């Protein structure tokens, strides 16, 4: 079969049952496969039809990085095969291990006791630090990305994506998705005062609690999922993404917003429910835990700049979901609600880093 990377697989398990039953993720359709021995696997594929972006939906990149990390101390599922022959299921796909664990859409971990809640956050951060310690050349990923210029490349990529996505028209109404607020100003602002380069660092690209699988009973990460945006880049991109519950919950404007939670509000805020979610670390504690494992100090000014960029990036990602919904390629019924977040997230980014020339000077 042309275009297939193979690894040994049980030839006796020929009878397969397939269903699309995963509610996480907005980009690549994901399926559970069960064989005749009741062993489960996961299949990830590109969406059908003409894709809006050549840089999104890269399941081959997902496969490559997960496979490369299998023998490290970074928790990832085992991979079985990559198939780039579109005649098999219509688009490229790969198959990986099904991780039998817990996934949480809510990063406050409702229903978990205080001790486990704290340790689950600690291990999520610890796992990120382990990933950022990996040298790409040590896992045959030296050609996975460039060791410098990450934020400039991100800026160019998201600018192109935003231009393409803004032009997408709704299949029913023919109304275009439209551009995010302050777009031209963001491009100018983020070309300046960028964080110091950190060398060749593997970044996940969308590192957050709902892309982690936790052990069924223990407060530890057993796998990181959804690697389609992974590359060699700047570690602050992953860290700011993980810190987003605190960022969005305490940002202005932020209510009501996707990813905002009263559990992450500062206890001084009247809406805060921090006392009901004991064990949640503060944002400052989370940064300290990361520094301990990653081995470098995170400058406050660089973190602020990178946090603003992360919100800008999110707004473009939400715009992409809106565009995929517009052309009816979205793989989640929540796509419409997520697409509407592109404007508010752009405004949060602007409030943080672009509200005045004085703010720009402080970055």
N, C-alpha and C positions, 0 to 999 in steps of 0.2 A: 504494500500500500504506500503510494508516494506521499512524502511529506509527513511521515509518522516517526516520532522518537519513541522507541519501545523500551520497556523494562519488563522483567518476568511477571506474568499474571497467571492465576489459577485457571488452567484450561478446562477443568471439570465444571467450573461454575458458568455454564453456558446459558442458562435460562435467566433472563434479566427482567426486572420490573422497574419502570422509570416513572417518576412523578416530579413535577415542579412544585416544591412545597417550602421553599425558603423565602421568608419575608424580608430578610436583610439585604441591603444593597440596592442600588438604583440602576446599575449600568449593565452588567452582563447576566443574562439568564442563567440560573443555577438549578440543577436537578439532583435529586437523590436517586441512586441506582442500587437496587437490592438484587443479589444473585441467588441462585438456587440453594445456597447454604445459609441464606439470610445475612450474609456479610454485606455491609453497606459501603457505598462509595459516593463521591460527589463529582458531578460533571459541570464544568464551567465553559460557556461558549460565547462567541460574539453574538450580538443581536442580528436578526435577519434584516434584509433590505439595504438600501444605500445609507452608509454611515455619514453623519455630519462632520466627524473629525477623524483624521488619520492617526492622531496621537492617543485617542481613547480606545477602550475595549481591546487592549493588546493582551490577549490571553497567553500569547507566547512569552511575553515578558513575565507574567505571573508565574507560569510554569518554570521558567529559567531560574528565577530568584528563589522560589520555594525549594526547587530541587537542589540548588547550590547550598542552601542553609541546612539541609537535612542532617548533616554530620557536625553541626556546631551546637553550642548551648542555647541557641535561639529557638524557641518553641514554634515549630511549623508542622503541618501535616505531611505525611509521606506522599510523593507523587508517583503515578504509574505510567502515564503516557501523554504525549502531546500529539494531536493530529491536526495538520494544517490543510488536509485534503477536504475541500468544501463539499465534495460529492457525498460524503458519509452522512452528515446530519445537517448540511446546508451552510454551515460556517465552521471556522476553526474552533477546536475545543481541546480541553485537557481533562484528565481524570486524576483525582487525588483521594486520599484517605478521608473517610467520614470520622470526624472527631466527636465522640459521644461525651458531651459535656454541657455546660451551661453558657448561654449567651444572654446578655443584658442590653436592651435598648436604652434603658435608663441608667446613666452612670452613677446615680446615687445608690444603686444596688438595693432596691426596696425588698423587704423580707429577709435581709441578711443581718446577722447580729453585728454589733459594733466592732468586735475584734476582727471578725472575718472581713467586714467592709473595709477596715483600715488596711488589712494585709492584702486584700485583692487590689486596692489602688496601689499599694506599695509594690506589688509584684508586676502590675501593669507598667509602672514606671521603671522598675528594675529590668524588665524584659526589653523595654525601649533602650535603656542604657547598654544592655548587652549587644543589641543590634548595632548600635552606633560605634561599638568598639571593634566590630568586625572589619578587617581590611579587605576590600574587594578583591585584591590580587591573591589573597589566601584561599578564596573560595571560587576561583576561576571566573570572577566577575570584573576583571580589570577593564574590559571593553563595555561595561554596562552603562557607563556615563562618564562625563568629564569631571576632573577633580576640582575645578574652580569655575567661577562665573555662574553658579546655580541660579541665583535670583534674577540675573539678567536673562537667562534662558527661560526661566519661569514667566517672567514678564512678557517676553516675546510670544511664548506659547499661549498664555492666557489672553493676550491681546488678539492673537489670530482667532482663538476659539470664540472670544466674545463677539468679534466682527461677524463670524460665520453664524453663530447662534442667534444673534440679534436679528438676522435676516430671515430666519425660519418662520414660515407662515402656518397658521393653524389649518388643519385639514378641513375643518368645517366652515370657519369664519373668514379665512384668508387674512386674518390680522397678524402682523409680524410680532415676534416676541419682544423686540426692542432692546435697546442698549441699557446697561446698568448706569445708575446715577454717577456723576463726577468722573466718568470713564477717562476722558483725556487728561484730567488733572491727576488721576491716579498714575497714569503712565509716566508723567513727568516727575511726580513726587517719588515714586519707587525706583526711579533710575538714580537717585541720590542717596548718600549717607547709608549705604548698605552695611550689614553686619560683617565683621571680619571673617575671612575665609578660614575654614577648618580642615582643609585637605579633603581627600577622598573618603567620604562617609556614605555608607549604605543608608538610604532613607526609604521608609515604607510608602510615603506619599499620602496616606489617609489613616494614620495611626490614631485610633480612638477605641473606647470601650466596646462599642458594638461591632468592632471588627476583631475582637478577641474571643476565644473560647476558653472558659474556665473549667477546671476539674469538676466532676459531678458533685463532690462533697467537700473538697479541700479548697482553700482560698489561694489558688495559684493558676497561672495561665498555662494552658496545654497547647495552644496554637494561635498564630496570627493569620487572619484571612484577608482576602481582597487586596492583592498586591499589584493590581494593574497600573498604578501610578508610581510604582517604585523606580528608583534610579540612584545614581551617585549624586549627592547634593549636600545641602546644609542641614545639620541636625536640628536647628531651630524650627525648621518647617514641621517636623514631626512633633516636637515638644509643644509648640503653640497649638497644634491641632488637638493634642491630648488635653491641654489646659482649657479648651474652649468652653466647657460647662461653667467655669468661673468667669471667663471673659464675657460670654454672652449674657449670663445671668446678671452681671453687675454693670453691663454696658448701658449707654443711653443713645438711642431708644432701644429697649429690649423686650417690652412686654405688650401683648403676649407674643412670644417668639418660639419657633422650633429651637430646641437645644437650651432654652432658658428653664431654670428650675429653682424654686425657692429653697431647695436643699443646699444650693451653692451660693446663695446670697450671703453677704457678710452678716453676722449675727446682729449688728447694729441696725439693720434694715427692718422696717416693720413687717414686711412680707416674708422675712427669712423663716425657714423651717429647719435650720441647721441643728437645733436641739432635738429634732425628731429623727435625725440621721447621724447618730453618734458614730465616731470612727472615721468620718470623712476628713481627710487632711485639709489644711488650708492650701491656697495656691502657693504660698511661700514655702510650705513644707514640701509640697510636691516638687518644686524646683530644687530644693536642697537634696531630696532623695535622688533626683536625676543627676545632679552634680557629683554625688558620691559614687555612683556607678559609672557614669560616662567619663569622669576624670577631668572635667574642666569647669571653670566658674562661668556662669551665664551673666554677662553684663546687663544691667537693667535697661539701658537705652537700646541695646540691640534687641532685647526681648520685646520691648514696646514696638519697635519698628516691625519686627517679624510678626507680632500679633496683629498689627494693622494689615500687613500683607496677607496674613492667613484669612482675615475677614473679607478682604477684597477677593482673594482666590475662591473663598466659599461662595461669594455672590456670583462669580462666573460659573462655578459648578452648578449652583441652583438655576442659573440661566440655561445651562446645558440640559438640565432635567426638564425645564420648561420647553426647551426646543424639541427634545425627544418626545415629550408629551404632545406637542403641537403636531408633529408628523406621525404620532401614534407608534413610536418605537419604545416608549418607556416600559420597563418591566415590573413596575410596582404601582399598585392602586393609589399609593400616597404621592405619586409623582406631581399631580396638580398642586397639592398643598406645598410641597417642597419647592416647586418652581416659583411660587409667589414670594419666596423668601429672598429672591435676588436683590430687590430694592432695599428692604430693611437691613440686610447684611452690608450692603454697600454704604448705607448711611452710618452704620456702626463703625465701619472702617474709617469713614471720613471724620466722624466725631473724635476718633482716637488719634489720627495722624495728620489730618488735612484741614482742620477747622480754621487754621490761621497760619500766617507766615511764622508767627512766634512758635507755634507748635512744631513746625517743620524744623526750626532751628534747634530744637531740643533733642531731636532724634539722634 
